[in-house]
């Protein structure tokens, strides 16, 4: 009676105080739940589990009712870095085919890496291309979880292909399965692609776990070799191969030229100078001849430096009448078919002497330039050396020039000889045609003076 009376009294008291009455949840209380409006409600966050009354953020609770910080496996918490491998805590890399391996787990690790060094070259030059290649595999000792990165052996294979080089890709000299390779450049300018394919052996594995491998995929490395001309050589191009004449030693008032009967002299016995170069064109050295300089000389005796008994006249009036008949004879060329001019024993004409020597110059330049131009054209079209790496006379422009030097000299000498033959035909030894032609033009000056005598003389 006292108990009921006490409960009734408490209920009435609460009612009078207007305090709400909480609905009770039926016992017993589940772990990790709370009572709310008479209903047991999950007290952990979404994704958590209840482990012996504790909310665990992981999804594993061991047999001792403790939350695992990593994963649990058959009620056991696995250490960090391990996974549950078919019911056994195992390093993640050692769980092979759902079996935890206690040997060594191998994998290819990093890919094959490195670089090659490709050298540029001159025509036919030998160069060595080198490489620095490595392959580090990955090894885990499952019993201790220790790691290492042992190197793997490399297999080398060098190859070459044409880039822009019209002469091919060159030649490998010696083995092509080493870390470096010796290569001879082709005989033409342009590029060649040098490639190295690197692969691993692969080397053996000690106590390998199932599925272990050291085999990497092969990797290609390539570079470009630019083949260029040897030092001092250049490409062919436009140039001036014409003959240029100089006459710096002319003297039209000489005090040393011959006196009568020869008062003038034409000299063409000078070496013709030239620049000879062999230039590169389409895998060939071609001859280029330029700066051709030919020299000649005219000397004419000054009319004021003759001996006292020698007289230069320009008209009949320059002759005294008491010697008019003699001067008429002295200035007259009576036979224009021979190679002898007027006697010029005492009287002569300076202007006629100049015309005589300049006729020699005109003829010589005409004949020699024709022959020289023809010789140069022949040499430039014929003196060519196709570059052959097996023939040292063709590899450089200097070697090609040395090879053809004698031929070029002979053709220049032949041009001179043939021009001399045109000046004076060697088959007509009894007649000097060069002098005959010169006396013909001299006659045009001398004869009018002679013809005006003796009438035009000065008393």
Secondary structure, DSSP 8 states (H G I E B T S, - for coil): -HHHHHHHHHHHHHHHHT--------SS--TTEEEETTEEEE-S-TT-EEETTEEESSS-B-TTS-B-SSEEETTEEE-TTEEEETTEEEEGGGEETTEE-SSEEEE--S--EEEEE---EETT-EEEEEEEEE-B-EEEETTTTEEE--B--EEEEEEEEESS-TT-S-EEES-SSSSSEEEE--SSSEEEEEEEEEEE-----SSB-TT-------EEEEEEEEEE--TT--B------SEEEE-TT-EEEESSS--TT--EEEE-----EEEEEEEEETTEEEEEEEEEEEE-EEEEE-TTSS-TT-EE-SSGGGSBGGGHHHHHHHT----TTSS-----SSEE-HHHHHHHHHHHHHHHHHHHHHHHHHHHHHHHHH-EEE--TT-GGGSSHHHHHHHHHHHHHHHHHHHHHHHHHHHS-TT-TT--HHHHHHHHHHHHHHHHHHHTTTTT-B-
